[in-house]
Amino acid sequence: MKFRAFIYLFILFLFSLTLFNGEVLAQNNGVRISPKAMVKQKVGFTDVTIDFSRPGVKERKIWGGLVPYNNVWRAGANEATTVTFSDDVKVNGNSMKAGRYGFFAIPTKDKWVLIFNKVADQWGAFEYNEAEDILRIEVTPEEGYFQEWMVYTVTKTSKTAAIVKLEWEKLKVPFEIEVSVD
């Protein structure tokens, strides 16, 4: 009977070891194709944080192809991109309260609509609801140098202002943030 119990425990041990190895292998093979990234910049006393996933061009047609025109896009890959302001700000002159927002875009060839949405935790734009929008702004995209992996930049232009740019493929999409230092 003791031998049988020993065999049972030994088989259970081997089985659990196999499960553990499978889990480790799955993690190693689970590398994201579009890696997560974060940009954080202090503007005045305000922290501006952008959390996003970085898709690659990979020889694909991006604008009007992978990212269709006239449709809401998550402004990145995987989960929806989020923008967090630690204090109240102005975005292209429009007041916004401190908080964490889902960030979406509706691209067209000539103009883009950038959207700050109350619901930050979303997968893609599949459950996006326009009724939850806090702010929509229209911006003009600019031609840029080729950028294989999508990136956001936050460039201070003064002690109280910065330009945020989504840069990918050969396009830059800017908007301005202004903060108060009072």
N, C-alpha and C positions, 0 to 999 in steps of 0.2 A: 504494500500500500504506500509506503514511504517513497519507493522508486517511482510509482505512478504519479504521486504528487510532485516529485522532483521534475519529472518529464513535463507535466502540465505547466509548472512554473517556468521551466526552461522555454517551452513553446510560447508561452505568454510573453516572456522577455524578448524572444526573437521577433514576435509579432509587433510589440511596442517599439523595438529598435527599427524595424522596417517602416513603421508609421512615421517615426521621428525623422529618419533619413528622407522619406518622401516629402515631408514638410519642408525640410531644409532645401532639397532639390527644387521644390516648387517655388520657394522664395528666390532662389538664384535664377530661375527661369522667368520669374515674374517682374523683370526689369521693365519699367514703363517705357514705351516707345516715345512718348512725349513727356519728358521728365518734369517734375514739379519744380517750381522756382518761386522766389520771393524777392521783391525789391522794396527796400525801406529807406526813406529819406526824411530827414527833419527839415521842415520849412518853417522858419521862425521858431516857435516852440511846439509846432504841430508835427506829429509823426504821420507820414503818408505811407501806407503799406499796400502793396499789390501782390496778391497770391494768384498764381496762374500755372498752367502747364504749357510747355514749349513744343508745339508741333514743328516738324521740319518740312521744308519744301519738297525734298526728295524727287526732284525733276517733275513735279506735278504742276498743273495750272491751278493757281491758288484763287485769285480774285475772279469771280464769275464761274469758277469750276468747283474745287474742293469747298470753298466758301462761296455759296451762291449769292448773287446780288438780290437785294430787296427781301431778304429773310433775316430773322433775328438769329444772331450768332453769339456763342458764348465768349467770344473774344479771347480764345485760347483753345485748349484741348481738355478732354476729360471733364472734371468738375467745372462749373462756371467760374470764371475769373471773379475775384472779389477785390474791392478797394475799401480800405479802412482809413478813416480820418480820426485822430485822437481829439480834435477840437473842431468847432464849427469852421467852415471854409466857404469860399466862393469858387464855383467851377464855371469858367467862362462868364463870370459876372453874376451867376445865379447862386443864391444862398443855399447851403446845405448844412444840416446838423451833423455833429460828430456821430460816427457810427460805422458799421460794416455793411457794405452793399454788394449785391450781385452786380457785375458789370457786363453789359451786353452791347452789341453793335448791330446796326443794319447798314451794311455796306452797299454802295452803288458806285458806278464809275466816277462820278464827279463830286458827290456829297455823301457823308456818312452821318447817321444818327447814332449818338452814343447815349447809352441808357444806364442810369443808376437805379437799381430795383431794391425794394425792402427785403426781399428774400435772398439772403446771401448763400445759403447752403442748398445748392441745386446741382443735379448732374446734367451737364450740358445746358441746353435751352429747351429741353423736352417738356418741362412743366412751367416754363416762363409764362407769366401772367401780366399783361400790360397794365391791369388795374393796380398792380403793386409798384408801379414806377414812381420814383421820387422825383427824378429829373431826366429830361431828354434834351440833348443839345445837338445842334447840327454843326459839323466841322468839315473842312476841306482837306482831303488827303494830299500828301506831298510825295513827289518822286524821291526815292532814296537809293542808296547803294544796296547791292544784293545782300540780304540777311537770310541765311539758311534756316536758322532756328529763331522762332519768334521771341521777341524780347520787349520788355517795357523799360523805358528810361525815365528818370525824374531829374531834370536839370534846373537847378536854381537860377533864376534870372535877377533876383534881388533878395534882400533879407526877408521879404514877405511874399514872394511869388516864385512859381516854378512852372515849367512846361513838362507835362507828361506826354510821352509818345509811345504808341504801339508801333513796333517796327518789325516788318516781316516781308519776305520776298523783296520787291523793290519799292515798297510803300512805307510811308511814315504817316501816322494818324495822331495829330497833336491836340491837346486841350490844356487850358491854363488853370492853375490852382492859386488862389490868393488867400492869405491868412492874416489874422490880426495879431499884433504883438503887444496889445494894451492889456 
